[in-house]
Amino acid sequence: MKILVLGAGVIGVTTAYFLNRSGHEVLVVDRQPGAGLETSFANGGQISASHSAPWSSPASPLLMLKWLGRRDAPLLWRLRADPQQWLWGLRFLANCLPARYTANTEHNLALGLYSRSLMRDIRLKAGIRYDERTQGILQIFRDTRLFDNVARNAEILTRLGCKELVLDRDGCFAVEPALRDTGSGIVGGVYAPDDETGDAHIFTRELARASAERGVTYAYGVNVDRVEAEDGRIARIVTDQGSFTADAYVMAFGSYSQLLLRPLKVNPRIFPTKGYSVTIPVDGRKGAPTVSITDIDHRIVYSRLGDRLRVAGTAEFAGYDTGLREDRARVILNHAQKQFPNGGDFDRPEFWTGLRPLTPDGMPVIGTTRYPNLYLNTGHGTLGWTLAAGSGQALADLIDGEIPAIDLTKFSVDRF
Ligand SMILES: Cc1cc2nc3c(=O)[nH]c(=O)nc-3n(C[C@H](O)[C@H](O)[C@H](O)COP(=O)(O)OP(=O)(O)OC[C@H]3O[C@@H](n4cnc5c(N)ncnc54)[C@H](O)[C@@H]3O)c2cc1C
């Protein structure tokens, strides 16, 4: 079958890789000059099955109220007269109910564990390297109550297949000695030893290269204006360089999927959520962590990518604006410098923003649509790098008429 994948981010490229492996003719289109140049470019680097819990959690409404109006808040809700944003916000709140939160976490976790196991397979079969590390992820806490809550959940996650170890402060220092000098406020940590990290951009670029060698065609610099349907099927995509046709189409445009799908009356309820990252050259300094750290109090993550330290965080609900506000980026930089003063050259930071394609329940949208030849693989929000491999393989299985290893009905667009 000829399949057209819309988008060469980490989701589109991974999907193309698996579709090619099962024998399809695959064409990927993207407006950028290469693969992985939008949201997949400089994310937090964590492949974190242990972080499967969505942002829509029972604790979120109170936290969001607490952060309202604070310029350095990890989460900024910019007040706009956009009914879509308000409707999305209400759905987000509905998903903060404990029962929904637990179910959403479990579905993401199943997909996350499946993805993690496939990453090892991709490394071997595609023969790619991407500054990957398999040293786990350590969440650190300065608030005893929060720590106790998460520590209780660690037992549940371990029972569900995601090993988590609860550590006291010295245990955290033993896992990551770089915390020792400035970690006096830490009360404990939760360590997921099987989680991984890596550079999502290098992975996407290298997997695109490896899959192109196996026959996948990449059409870069092509801007898709619309997707056209005829007689209940997708007939073509219309671009600034003419029309393209295929037997089937996979939508993987990240946050922009929403805009292209709306005229087709397919609504994955994606809202773009801007995040920031800062990348610092380690430059031979001895104080940079090698184990990935999630700093819960400041809502930022650290990943060591080769000789760079990537620090990422913040969420801004500001529509499709990708503009970089230096004061927001510097909040992240300052936290990093305080935590790891000898971790790199803080005078040479690279700032970046990207739009997380976030759904109100924090789960991706994967599967079929009302059009028999249109499939979705989008809306991965805060977890796109973590869930990419499993999402790509499961969708390829579904298209092939196989039973996917993950129950995709939970991720269907019909849930909205
Ligand atoms: C600050 C930050 C930190 C993050 N940290 C992590 C992390 O640690 N771990 C994790 O798992 N996830 C993380 N994420 C989330 C993750 O990066 C995303 O979920 C993931 O990159 C989404 O991938 P995607 O392929 O869906 O979207 P994208 O990478 O945005 O790809 C979509 C592609 O579609 C193309 N496109 C869009 N519209 C058009 C059009 N009209 N015509 C042609 N091409 C088009 C774009 O050019 C783009 O290449 C983070 C995100 C941010 C912002």
The ligand as a MOL file (V3000), in Angstrom:
LIG
                    3D

  0  0  0     0  0            999 V3000
M  V30 BEGIN CTAB
M  V30 COUNTS 53 58 0 0 0
M  V30 BEGIN ATOM
M  V30 1 C 10.1270 22.0530 26.3480 0
M  V30 2 C 9.6890 20.6750 25.9720 0
M  V30 3 C 10.2270 19.5860 26.6590 0
M  V30 4 C 9.8010 18.2880 26.3370 0
M  V30 5 N 10.4050 17.2380 26.9690 0
M  V30 6 C 10.0350 15.9680 26.6590 0
M  V30 7 C 10.6800 14.8690 27.2720 0
M  V30 8 O 11.6230 15.0180 28.0630 0
M  V30 9 N 10.2300 13.6230 26.9830 0
M  V30 10 C 9.1800 13.4140 26.1220 0
M  V30 11 O 8.7790 12.2700 25.9360 0
M  V30 12 N 8.5970 14.4490 25.4630 0
M  V30 13 C 8.9900 15.7120 25.7140 0
M  V30 14 N 8.3960 16.7710 25.0770 0
M  V30 15 C 7.2970 16.5070 24.1360 0
M  V30 16 C 7.8030 16.0480 22.7680 0
M  V30 17 O 8.8900 16.8320 22.3590 0
M  V30 18 C 6.6520 16.1400 21.7410 0
M  V30 19 O 5.5330 15.4310 22.2190 0
M  V30 20 C 7.0660 15.5580 20.4000 0
M  V30 21 O 8.2330 16.1590 19.9200 0
M  V30 22 C 5.9460 15.7300 19.3760 0
M  V30 23 O 6.3920 15.1610 18.1760 0
M  V30 24 P 5.5430 15.2740 16.8570 0
M  V30 25 O 6.2520 14.4940 15.8150 0
M  V30 26 O 4.1210 14.9510 17.1470 0
M  V30 27 O 5.5260 16.8390 16.5240 0
M  V30 28 P 6.6710 17.7070 15.7810 0
M  V30 29 O 8.0190 17.3180 16.1950 0
M  V30 30 O 6.2800 19.1360 15.9390 0
M  V30 31 O 6.4890 17.2730 14.2590 0
M  V30 32 C 5.4140 17.7260 13.4670 0
M  V30 33 C 5.9790 17.9940 12.0840 0
M  V30 34 O 4.9000 18.4050 11.2390 0
M  V30 35 C 5.3670 19.4120 10.3830 0
M  V30 36 N 4.2210 20.2380 9.9580 0
M  V30 37 C 3.2870 20.8010 10.7470 0
M  V30 38 N 2.3700 21.4480 9.9860 0
M  V30 39 C 2.7510 21.2780 8.7030 0
M  V30 40 C 2.1980 21.7010 7.4540 0
M  V30 41 N 1.0650 22.4310 7.3610 0
M  V30 42 N 2.8450 21.3470 6.3030 0
M  V30 43 C 3.9680 20.5940 6.3580 0
M  V30 44 N 4.5400 20.1860 7.5100 0
M  V30 45 C 3.9300 20.5160 8.6740 0
M  V30 46 C 6.3770 20.1980 11.2050 0
M  V30 47 O 7.3290 20.8400 10.3690 0
M  V30 48 C 6.9960 19.1250 12.0860 0
M  V30 49 O 8.2250 18.6520 11.5880 0
M  V30 50 C 8.8160 18.0780 25.3490 0
M  V30 51 C 8.2880 19.1690 24.6480 0
M  V30 52 C 8.7150 20.4620 24.9410 0
M  V30 53 C 8.1720 21.6160 24.1690 0
M  V30 END ATOM
M  V30 BEGIN BOND
M  V30 1 1 1 2
M  V30 2 1 2 3
M  V30 3 2 2 52
M  V30 4 2 3 4
M  V30 5 1 4 5
M  V30 6 1 4 50
M  V30 7 2 5 6
M  V30 8 1 6 7
M  V30 9 1 6 13
M  V30 10 2 7 8
M  V30 11 1 7 9
M  V30 12 1 9 10
M  V30 13 2 10 11
M  V30 14 1 10 12
M  V30 15 2 12 13
M  V30 16 1 13 14
M  V30 17 1 14 15
M  V30 18 1 14 50
M  V30 19 1 15 16
M  V30 20 1 16 17
M  V30 21 1 16 18
M  V30 22 1 18 19
M  V30 23 1 18 20
M  V30 24 1 20 21
M  V30 25 1 20 22
M  V30 26 1 22 23
M  V30 27 1 23 24
M  V30 28 2 24 25
M  V30 29 1 24 26
M  V30 30 1 24 27
M  V30 31 1 27 28
M  V30 32 2 28 29
M  V30 33 1 28 30
M  V30 34 1 28 31
M  V30 35 1 31 32
M  V30 36 1 32 33
M  V30 37 1 33 34
M  V30 38 1 33 48
M  V30 39 1 34 35
M  V30 40 1 35 36
M  V30 41 1 35 46
M  V30 42 1 36 37
M  V30 43 1 36 45
M  V30 44 2 37 38
M  V30 45 1 38 39
M  V30 46 1 39 40
M  V30 47 2 39 45
M  V30 48 1 40 41
M  V30 49 2 40 42
M  V30 50 1 42 43
M  V30 51 2 43 44
M  V30 52 1 44 45
M  V30 53 1 46 47
M  V30 54 1 46 48
M  V30 55 1 48 49
M  V30 56 2 50 51
M  V30 57 1 51 52
M  V30 58 1 52 53
M  V30 END BOND
M  V30 END CTAB
M  END
